[in-house]
Amino acid sequence: MAAPSCDHMTTPTRPRELVNVLVDVDANGIVATFDLGDPFPAEPVAEWFTYGIALGDDRGALVKHFAVRFSPTQTAAFIFDFASSTQANYDASHVDDKGTSVVVRFPDSSLGTDAVESITGFGTVNGEDVSVDVPVQLLN
C-alpha cells in the first residue's frame, strides 16, 4: 500500500469557532496559527468557510487580509492587499489542519506594520461573519 503524498491534508468539513490567532513573523514570512473552539452546528451546511486576520489602518480601513478558505473541493490560503487590489494565493501544501488549530504559512510576506494600526482575527461561514474581533497575538 502506497503512503499518502506529503502535500495531502485532511480538510476540515465542519467550521469551528475561532478563539485566538497567533502570528509569528520572521525572515521567511508569516506563520498564522488559528486556534479553534467548538464546532458550529451541522445545519445549515457550510459550503465553504474561512479563518483569517484583518489588518486595519488608523482610519479603520482594511489594509490586508491573510486567510485560509476550506471547501469540499479546495483548501487555499491567500493574502489580499486592499490598497493595490492584488491577491497572492497559496495551495493546500501551506496549510496544516491540526484539529483544534489550523497553521498557515505565508512565505515571503510581511504585515506591512508601518501602515497597520489594528490586527484582529475573523471567521466566516458561507461568506457570513461568525467570529469577529478575535484576539491576535504577535510572537515576533
JOLIN-V615544 format. One line per field, one symbol per residue. ss: DSSP state (H for helix, E for strand, L for the rest). psi: psi as a letter, one per 30 degrees, with the letter a starting at -180 (. if undefined). burial: + if it has 24 or more other ideal C-beta (glycine too) atoms within 12 Angstrom, else -. A space follows every 50 residues. Layout:
# JOLIN-V615544
ss = ???
psi = ???
burial = ???
This chain:
# JOLIN-V615544
ss = LLLLLLLLLLLLLLLEEEEEEEEEEELLEEEEEEEEEEELLLLLLLLEEE EEEEEELLLLLEEEEEEEEEELLLEEEEEEELLLLEEEEELHHHEEELLL EEEEEEELLLLLLLLLLEEEEEEEELLEEEEEEELEEELL
psi = kkkklfgklkkkfkllkkflkkkkkaffbkkkjjkkbkkllfklkjellk klkkklaffgkkelkklkkklffkkkllkkjeefhlkkkkaffgkjjgdg lkkkkilhllfhfffkfkklllklkhfkkfklhkkkkkg.
burial = --------+-++--+++++++++-+---++++++++---+-----+-+++ ++++++-----+++++++++----++++++-------+-+-+-++++--- ++++++--+++----+--+++++++----++--+-+----
